[in-house]
Amino acid sequence: MAKLTAKQANELANNFLALAQSIGDYRYTNYDNLSKIQNQNLRESHRRILDYSDHLFTLSATLVLEDVQTSLTSIGAVTSEIKATYKTLQNVQKAINVAASVVTLGASILSKNPQAIADSIGGLVDTWNA
Amino acid sequence: MTKKIKKIGLGLILLTVGLSSCVNLKHVNDFSSSSLKSIKKYEEINYSFKQNCLDNCQDKKINDLSLSAKDCDCRLNEKADSVTLLIYNSVRGYLDGLTNLSNNELTSYKMDALTKVLTEGDFGSIKIEKEQVEAYSKISKILLKAFTDEYRKRKIKEYVLSANEPIKVLITFLDFNLSSNLIGNFRVQKNSIEEYSFELLKDSTLSKIEKRKVIEDYYSRINKIEEKEKELVTYSKALKKIAEGHQKLVDNIETLSKDEIKELLTQYASDIQDIISEFNKLKK
């Protein structure tokens, strides 16, 4: 048997709701002309059909997963690629900062100042890890 | 030979400066950031399939004069919420990425640290003129921006084209779940409340004052549900605008730097902003 789709479940839910509304309207209009038993039967049918409709609307919302599976996979792949490109472009700034740290280190080596060399290495490590 | 190299260098700089001035993705960024802001309004809707189930269950308990509120089975509703949330997160993730990537700040690289080191550093016998460093730094910055912006523009084109069909499907179904299924649940709820209220009004054991209270409760609850419905309808309008705007972006992807597409996307961004304001007014 073919499975119900999200759209079909939603359509059924709408049909059940329309039916329930008609039963309700009929009962409200003819309340005084109906016997107690007739009223009770109609009330029960009304409530049950409203429950069916409610259930079908919710079911439809879950069945949507079948319709979006491929799209979820595709958009997930595009989003991952976007993130990778973004990271690459962000890394350009990191490369510039690393270059500055390397030049600082070079200058401190040329100055032959051990403290400056140690500080520059620390700076380079920090930039690299940023 | 040196002259020829200089000419080629100058030509390259002029070309890249020219390219750089063409690539301005601000309009793409305006559209995607407005879309992102409006899609995030989902988190403010403050109502769910599960909440609807709990409300209905509580109503039934009240009408049956029962205290056992623990036996409400809302598992299907929880599943409906998780499916909707999954779709929402995917759309948001994409728009978030597009917003970040189209932000012109991303490729506005800062050369200050390098310039400072080169001008102020002690390189022993090597003398570096401050003016030269600053001039080369400026040129490098322009070249770098031009190349990275071209790369960014090319990548954005590629991503927007690949994402268009799936994003439209996801937005359609996100909208379907909220404005068709959740609003469907609201309509059922309104009918149930009407039915319960009708029954109470026909109850001859209730006094006139009690019946007035029933009517007051009826209108109060219906109004609250309709407020939620309005929020969902407004959110639905925003979703439709995002899908429409994304399609326009794709339709004009080859002329991304032309004024018409800039105007068009700016208009979409502004329309989406208006819908956000409308949504915020409803929340007040």
Interface residues (C-beta under 8 A of the other chain):
Chain A: A6 N10 A13 N14 L17 A20 Q21 G24 Y28 Y31 R43 H46 R47 L50 S53 D54 H55 F57 T58 L59 S60 A61 T62 V64 L65 D67 V68 T70 S71 L72 S74 I75 G76 V78 T79 E81 I82 K83 T85 Y86 L89 Q90 V92 Q93 I96 N97 A99 A100 V103 T104 G106 A107 L110 S111
Chain B: F49 C53 N56 L76 N77 K79 A80 V83 T84 L86 I87 S90 V91 G93 Y94 G97 L98 N100 L101 L106 T107 Y109 K110 M111 A113 L114 K116 V117 L118 G121 D122 F123 G124 I126 L144 T148 Y151 R152 K155 Y159 S162 A163 E165 P166 I167 V169 L170 F173 F176 N177 S180 N181 L182 G184 N185 R187 V188 Q189 N191 S192 E194 E195 F198 E199 K202
